[in-house]
Amino acid sequence: MADDVWLIDSGPSEEMRLPLPTRAVLVRLGNGATWLYAPARFTDALRDEIDAIGPLRHIVAPTATHLEPLPDWLHAYPEAQFWATEPGAKRAGSLSSARYLKADRAEAAWEDDLRQLVVQGNPSHPEAVFFHRASDTLILADLISAVETAHLSPWLRPVGWLMGLDDAVGRMPRRVRRGVRDEQAFADSLERIINWGPRRILLRHGRWYRRDGVGELERAFRKILRERQWDKALQKMQDDAR
């Protein structure tokens, strides 16, 4: 996808019986080790490809969902450190001794390559997001879904539309939106992500965005950020008038 960033498109995972295309992201760090975000289905052929890129040293579960493939990855790479949000680590249980991801800064193991944030305001579904500095690439899990529902069976398409997953709008799925309890904290996290200035956005489910990452974020979260954006516009008008 870019220098030192690879996409791993896996087979579908099911959500409410809807088969969703699922993607993992592999990053080669500056020290030559590789870092895996949201591991999808494991295969021996995939392992061979990853090993050719660099030793896998970090496996990151960004949310507490889609953890089914983890046992295969942790068995294949016992030397890799498993990282997760607190709910993700608890749900993984005895699979591995996970290290909790810091909420507001990158881990020392990858701070030179990636920015890191655990999005606040949604206690049931906190999500760890990352920004690959060298390629201006934002890496998300479930904050935005853009599933190409036209490729689904006709009787499944309405399910995708009702769940807010369709790529025609590319927005936060309704199940994630319902979990937001602190809109102020959630909007603070979104603004911090936007301020990173991403050019590309990689998504776990669906079509990813190759350009204008900031614009896509502002569009996808316009309802949550609308009041703040209006305040900024008014402030700019006042400043220009002075």
Secondary structure as UniProt FT lines:
FT   TURN            3..4
FT   STRAND          5..15
FT   TURN            16..17
FT   STRAND          18..28
FT   TURN            30..31
FT   STRAND          34..37
FT   HELIX           44..53
FT   STRAND          56..61
FT   TURN            68..69
FT   HELIX           70..76
FT   TURN            78..79
FT   STRAND          81..84
FT   HELIX           86..92
FT   HELIX           93..95
FT   STRAND          99..100
FT   TURN            108..113
FT   STRAND          114..118
FT   TURN            123..124
FT   STRAND          128..132
FT   TURN            133..136
FT   STRAND          137..139
FT   STRAND          145..147
FT   HELIX           149..151
FT   TURN            154..156
FT   HELIX           157..162
FT   TURN            163..164
FT   TURN            167..169
FT   HELIX           174..178
FT   HELIX           183..195
FT   STRAND          200..202
FT   HELIX           213..220
FT   HELIX           222..241
//
